[in-house]
Amino acid sequence: MINEMMENCLFNSSNSKIKRKMCVVLVGLGPHAKRIYLPYLKKHRIPLQLVVEIESKEEETKNILFESGFKNTQILTIKDKDKDKVHLPNYLKQQLSLLCKLFEINYMIVSTEPKAHYMYIEFALLQRIPVLTDKPITVMKKMKTISQIDKVKKEYQYLANLSKKYKTPCMMMCQRQYHKGYEYVKKLLNEVVSQYEIPITYVDIYHCDGAWEFPHDMEKENHPYKYGYGKLFHSGYHFINLLSEFIKINNQLPHAKQIKKGRIYGNYLTPNDEVNIMNIDDYKRIFKDQKIPLYYEENKHPKFSRYGEKNYYGIIEYKNDKNQTIMNVNLNLLHNGFSRRGWMETRDFYKKNGRVRHERLNIQVGPLLNIQVHSYQSKEIKDRQDLKSEEMSGGLEHFDIEIYRNADIIGGKPYEKITLGDLYTEKEKKNMTGYNELAREKTLSEFFKCNYEKGNLLDQALAIDILVSCAKGLVYAYNKIDHVEEIYKLDKHATSISLTELKKYAFKYKGTKECVKMEVFEGYKYEYGIIMNHIKENKHYEVYLYMKEKNLVVSCLFNRLIKSKIFASLYYNILKRLMKLDRPNLLYSLLKYKKTQ
């Protein structure tokens, strides 16, 4: 069927194109895509025209699509031996390119095992197809060397440059960006930090997947360890991304309070450590009435020396450029911890193997504010009850925000507790499968609306810096080297920008104006304009720039009233050069610096 379609595309493409308002190609149909992407596309009636999957899973993919109601979706396969290549093999690149033109594909979702992300994201950006990818962006096999880890950042930078060059967005499925609990926390932090100019001084992040995998499970493909990467590049990325958002909040402050460098000390627990903590004799004693897999007869002393970490423990110290401490961070990211697994046999690793989540954050803004997030599960999804019960501690939807305020200074209640359900409407909660799932839905909706404000590839630069630095620390730890990883230069994207926040810097001169010249620049995310007006009343020239994102505009930034036309033109050219850098965060930093003078 695919071959016939390609022939039609080659010889009669003008007549055979299928007109679609939205048309999607999904790469990878594993447990996550089956649970999240297929139901969303079906619910919103978005055509899924094509699925790309490895050859060995073709029949399974056909069955899943048929059972899910996608009877007309086509399947394009890649040879199993090619699934981990750096770039798409030529045969697949040609076929996929032709099919994207034939079906007028205008969205791609990448949901493969992470080591295959890079080649599909690269293809989408080169084809100018907006792409949404699961986390992390890319990984490398055998990530036990500094050079391999450095490649993660190089690949990120290459993809970011492609995204900018072709003005084609790539969005991350980092659903906590659209999670109303974390949106509320970040909004409150931003308000206090901005108003009182006191930075976030302490962050403690704890997350445990509650997944208990035994030695005989370690060859699994879902969240694998056998390729040399683990928790940091699995669910840990969500919390590294959250940490980067807190740093961005700090970096709206005066220069001396901004984070410019850091020191990271990391430790870990690997599958090799785990076989010492719990050995085959322990399994036999604990699971005495259950059948012990033959694996343990054949592997008396299993070794996992090149496998990725199960747990990561990090201490991070962030400083300003004068080496003064601004923020201290504890980062405890666990895959192996409290679990509800009570069986030896291997079950579905995605949601049916005793996996329960524990999540906790503790954030201090000096002596002014303490925010704590508590989210603890005690059971699996299959045991779900009514929503009210699930929102209590131990329930599947438990997520409480506790706020402690220095009320005498910042006002408000000294103590306040907010349950996540308070932040959602009854309509939103009706028939939902979970609050995290609502956040994923929101991420997908914004992607298909072409709103890439949160989670876009360019905004992941700081998170990638943190991720890579943490991973390097593990290399030293694996090699028994006592080393503290230094971050001498935080990424240029560390400062976030808000057009609403920029409005305070705008200033308008009154009078009858005549536009002398104007130039508009299209950046990746913002439109910039440089304007030079002649004010007739006082015979001066006004020069300023504006920024625009969708319907939000802020103008008269860096406004200057200059008497000489020559100097006005010179200032106009300076602003023009600044805009050619496509660096809105530099602009924002300059304005903040100007405010402190």
Residue pairs with C-beta under 8 A, 6 or more apart in sequence:
1 74
2 74
2 75
2 76
2 95
2 99
5 16
5 74
5 99
5 102
6 95
6 98
6 99
6 102
8 16
8 102
9 16
9 98
9 99
9 101
9 102
10 98
13 101
13 102
16 102
17 101
17 102
17 103
17 104
18 49
18 102
18 103
18 104
19 104
20 47
20 49
20 103
20 104
20 106
22 46
22 47
22 106
22 107
22 448
23 47
23 49
23 103
23 104
23 105
23 106
23 107
24 41
24 46
24 47
24 48
24 49
24 50
24 105
24 107
24 108
24 109
25 49
25 50
25 51
25 52
25 96
25 99
25 100
25 103
25 105
25 107
25 108
25 109
25 129
26 33
26 37
26 41
26 48
26 50
26 51
26 52
26 108
26 109
26 111
27 51
27 52
27 108
27 109
27 110
27 111
27 112
27 116
27 120
28 52
28 53
28 110
28 111
28 112
28 113
28 116
29 38
29 51
29 53
29 57
29 61
29 64
29 65
29 111
30 111
30 112
30 113
30 222
31 222
31 348
31 349
31 350
31 351
32 111
32 134
32 350
33 109
33 111
34 64
34 68
35 350
35 351
36 437
36 440
37 109
37 111
37 444
38 48
38 64
38 68
38 70
39 68
40 46
40 440
40 441
40 444
41 47
41 48
41 70
42 68
42 69
42 70
44 445
44 448
46 448
48 70
48 73
49 73
49 74
49 103
49 105
50 73
50 74
50 75
50 76
50 99
50 100
50 103
50 105
51 61
51 65
51 73
51 74
51 75
51 76
52 75
52 76
52 77
52 78
52 92
52 96
52 120
53 61
53 75
53 76
53 77
53 78
54 77
54 78
54 79
54 80
54 83
55 77
55 78
55 79
55 80
56 80
58 75
58 77
61 75
62 75
65 71
65 73
65 75
74 99
76 92
76 95
76 96
76 99
78 89
78 92
79 89
82 89
82 92
83 112
83 113
83 116
84 115
84 116
84 141
85 119
86 118
86 119
87 93
87 119
87 122
88 96
88 119
88 120
88 122
88 123
93 123
96 123
97 123
97 127
99 105
100 127
100 129
105 129
106 129
106 130
107 129
107 130
107 131
107 132
107 447
107 448
108 120
108 124
108 129
108 130
108 131
108 132
109 131
109 132
109 133
110 117
110 120
110 121
110 124
110 131
110 132
110 133
110 134
111 133
111 134
112 120
112 134
113 221
113 224
114 134
114 135
114 136
114 138
114 139
114 229
114 233
115 138
115 139
115 140
115 141
115 227
117 133
117 134
117 136
117 137
117 138
117 139
118 137
118 138
118 155
118 159
120 131
120 133
121 131
121 133
121 137
121 138
121 159
121 170
122 158
122 159
122 162
124 130
124 131
124 168
124 170
125 131
125 159
125 162
125 163
125 166
125 168
125 170
126 162
126 166
128 166
128 168
129 168
130 168
130 169
130 170
130 171
130 447
130 450
130 452
131 168
131 169
131 170
131 171
132 170
132 171
132 172
132 173
132 443
132 444
132 447
133 170
133 171
133 172
133 173
134 172
134 173
135 172
135 173
135 174
135 237
135 238
135 241
136 233
136 237
136 467
137 152
137 155
137 156
137 159
137 172
137 457
137 460
137 464
138 152
138 155
138 156
138 159
139 152
139 227
139 229
139 233
140 148
140 149
140 151
140 152
140 228
140 229
141 148
141 227
141 228
142 148
142 227
142 228
142 306
143 149
143 152
143 227
143 228
143 229
143 233
143 308
143 471
144 228
144 306
144 475
144 478
145 475
146 472
146 475
148 228
149 468
149 471
149 472
149 475
150 468
152 464
152 467
152 468
152 471
153 464
153 465
153 468
156 457
156 460
156 461
156 464
159 170
159 457
160 457
160 458
160 461
162 168
163 169
163 170
163 457
163 458
163 524
164 458
164 524
164 582
167 522
167 524
169 450
169 452
169 456
169 457
169 524
170 456
170 457
171 443
171 446
171 447
171 452
171 455
171 456
171 457
172 241
172 455
172 456
172 457
172 460
173 440
173 443
173 455
174 237
174 238
174 241
174 443
174 454
174 455
175 238
175 436
175 439
175 440
175 442
175 443
176 182
176 238
176 241
176 242
176 439
177 241
177 245
177 439
177 443
177 454
177 455
178 439
178 440
178 442
178 443
178 446
178 454
178 455
179 435
179 436
179 439
180 420
180 423
180 424
180 435
180 438
180 439
181 373
181 399
181 401
181 420
181 423
181 435
182 242
182 373
184 401
184 418
184 423
185 361
185 363
185 371
185 373
185 401
186 245
186 246
186 249
188 369
188 371
188 403
189 200
189 246
189 249
189 363
189 365
189 369
189 371
190 249
190 252
192 198
192 365
192 368
192 369
192 410
193 199
193 200
193 249
193 250
193 252
193 253
193 365
194 252
194 501
195 410
196 365
196 368
196 409
196 410
197 253
197 254
197 257
198 365
198 366
198 368
199 250
199 253
199 257
199 326
199 327
199 365
199 366
200 246
200 249
200 250
200 327
200 363
200 364
200 365
201 326
201 327
201 328
201 364
201 365
201 366
202 327
202 328
202 329
202 362
202 363
202 364
203 243
203 246
203 327
203 328
203 329
203 330
203 361
203 362
203 363
203 364
204 329
204 330
204 332
204 360
204 361
204 362
204 363
205 239
205 242
205 243
205 329
205 330
205 331
205 332
205 333
205 360
205 361
206 330
206 332
206 334
206 358
206 359
206 360
206 361
207 235
207 236
207 238
207 239
207 332
207 333
207 334
207 357
207 358
207 359
207 360
208 334
208 335
208 337
208 338
208 357
208 358
208 359
209 231
209 234
209 235
209 334
209 335
209 337
209 355
209 357
210 337
210 338
210 339
210 340
210 354
210 355
210 356
210 357
210 358
210 377
211 223
211 335
211 336
211 339
211 349
211 353
211 354
211 355
212 336
212 339
212 341
212 353
212 354
213 220
213 336
213 349
213 353
214 283
214 344
214 346
215 271
215 275
215 295
215 296
215 299
215 302
215 304
216 293
216 295
216 296
216 346
217 346
217 349
218 225
218 226
218 271
218 302
218 304
218 307
219 226
220 346
220 349
222 349
222 350
223 234
223 335
223 349
224 308
225 271
225 304
225 307
225 308
225 309
225 310
226 307
226 308
227 308
228 306
228 307
228 308
229 308
229 471
230 270
230 307
230 308
230 309
230 310
230 312
230 335
231 308
231 309
231 310
231 311
231 312
231 333
231 334
231 335
232 240
232 309
232 312
232 333
232 467
232 470
232 471
232 474
233 308
233 467
233 471
234 335
235 333
235 335
236 312
236 333
237 463
237 467
239 331
239 333
240 331
240 463
240 466
240 467
240 470
241 460
241 463
242 361
243 329
243 331
243 463
243 466
244 460
244 462
244 463
244 465
244 466
244 494
245 496
246 327
246 363
247 259
247 318
247 327
247 462
247 490
247 494
248 462
248 494
248 495
248 496
249 496
250 257
250 258
250 259
250 326
250 327
251 258
251 259
251 494
251 495
251 496
251 589
252 495
252 496
252 501
252 588
252 592
253 592
254 592
254 593
254 595
254 596
255 320
255 321
255 592
255 593
255 596
256 320
256 322
256 324
257 320
257 326
258 320
258 321
258 326
258 495
259 318
259 319
259 320
259 326
259 327
259 490
259 494
260 319
260 320
260 321
260 489
260 490
261 318
261 319
261 321
261 323
261 486
261 487
261 488
261 489
261 490
262 316
262 317
262 318
262 319
262 469
262 486
262 487
262 490
263 316
263 317
263 319
263 484
263 485
263 486
263 487
264 314
264 315
264 316
264 317
264 469
264 470
264 473
264 484
264 485
264 487
265 314
265 315
265 316
265 473
265 484
265 485
266 312
266 313
266 314
266 315
266 470
266 473
266 474
266 477
266 485
267 312
267 313
267 314
267 477
268 309
268 310
268 311
268 312
268 313
268 474
268 477
268 478
269 309
269 310
269 311
269 313
269 334
269 336
270 304
270 307
270 308
270 309
270 310
270 478
271 304
271 307
271 310
272 303
272 304
272 305
272 307
273 310
274 310
274 336
275 301
275 302
275 304
280 292
280 296
280 300
283 292
283 296
283 344
284 292
287 343
287 344
290 343
290 344
290 345
291 344
291 345
292 344
293 344
293 345
309 474
310 334
310 335
310 336
311 332
311 333
311 334
311 335
311 336
311 337
312 331
312 332
312 333
312 334
312 470
312 474
313 331
313 332
313 333
314 329
314 330
314 331
314 332
314 333
314 470
314 473
315 328
315 329
315 330
315 331
316 328
316 329
316 330
316 331
316 466
317 325
317 327
317 328
317 329
318 325
318 326
318 327
318 328
318 329
319 325
319 326
320 326
331 470
337 358
338 356
338 358
339 354
339 355
339 356
340 354
340 355
340 356
340 378
340 379
340 380
341 353
341 354
341 355
342 354
343 354
346 353
347 353
349 355
351 380
351 381
352 380
352 381
352 382
354 380
355 380
356 377
356 378
356 379
356 380
357 375
357 376
357 377
358 375
358 376
358 377
359 373
359 374
359 375
359 376
359 399
360 372
360 373
360 374
360 375
360 376
361 371
361 372
361 373
362 370
362 371
362 372
362 373
363 370
363 371
363 372
364 370
367 406
368 405
368 406
368 409
368 410
369 403
369 404
369 405
369 406
369 410
370 403
370 404
371 401
371 402
371 403
371 404
372 401
372 402
372 403
372 404
373 399
373 400
373 401
373 402
374 393
374 398
374 399
374 400
374 402
375 398
375 399
375 400
376 393
376 394
376 398
377 394
377 395
377 396
377 398
378 394
378 395
379 394
379 395
379 396
381 396
381 434
383 396
384 390
384 396
385 395
387 397
387 421
387 429
389 395
390 396
390 397
390 398
391 397
391 398
391 399
391 419
391 420
391 421
392 398
393 400
396 434
397 420
397 421
397 434
397 435
399 419
399 420
399 435
400 417
400 418
400 419
400 420
401 417
401 418
401 419
401 420
402 415
402 416
402 417
403 412
403 413
403 415
403 416
403 417
403 418
404 414
404 415
405 411
405 412
405 413
405 414
405 415
405 416
407 413
407 414
420 435
421 429
421 435
424 435
424 438
428 438
432 438
443 454
443 455
446 452
446 453
446 454
451 550
452 525
453 525
453 549
456 525
458 493
458 524
458 525
459 493
459 496
461 491
461 492
461 493
461 494
462 490
462 491
462 493
462 494
464 491
465 487
465 490
465 491
469 485
469 487
470 485
472 485
473 483
473 484
473 485
476 482
476 483
476 485
477 483
492 583
492 585
492 586
493 585
494 585
495 585
495 588
495 589
496 585
497 584
497 585
497 587
497 588
499 547
499 548
499 549
499 552
499 553
499 554
500 552
500 554
501 588
502 547
502 554
502 557
502 588
502 591
503 554
505 557
505 591
505 594
505 595
506 554
506 555
506 556
506 557
506 559
507 556
507 559
508 556
508 559
509 535
509 540
509 542
509 559
509 561
511 535
511 536
511 537
511 538
512 535
512 536
512 537
513 533
513 534
513 535
513 536
513 542
514 533
514 534
514 536
515 531
515 532
515 533
516 532
516 533
516 534
516 541
517 531
517 532
517 572
518 529
518 530
518 531
518 532
519 529
519 530
519 576
520 527
520 528
520 529
521 527
521 528
521 529
521 530
521 579
521 580
521 582
523 579
523 582
523 584
524 582
525 549
525 584
526 547
526 548
526 549
526 584
527 547
527 548
527 549
528 545
528 546
528 547
528 548
528 579
529 545
529 546
529 547
529 548
529 555
530 543
530 544
530 545
530 572
530 575
530 576
530 579
531 542
531 543
531 544
531 545
531 546
531 555
532 541
532 542
532 543
532 568
532 569
532 572
533 541
533 542
533 543
534 540
534 541
534 542
535 541
535 542
535 561
539 563
540 561
540 562
540 563
541 561
541 562
541 563
541 564
541 565
541 568
542 559
542 560
542 561
542 562
543 558
543 559
543 560
543 562
543 568
543 571
543 572
543 575
544 555
544 556
544 557
544 558
544 559
544 560
544 575
545 555
545 557
545 558
545 575
545 579
546 553
546 554
546 555
546 556
546 557
547 553
547 554
547 555
547 557
547 584
547 587
548 554
557 587
557 591
558 575
558 591
560 568
560 571
562 568
562 571
578 586
578 587
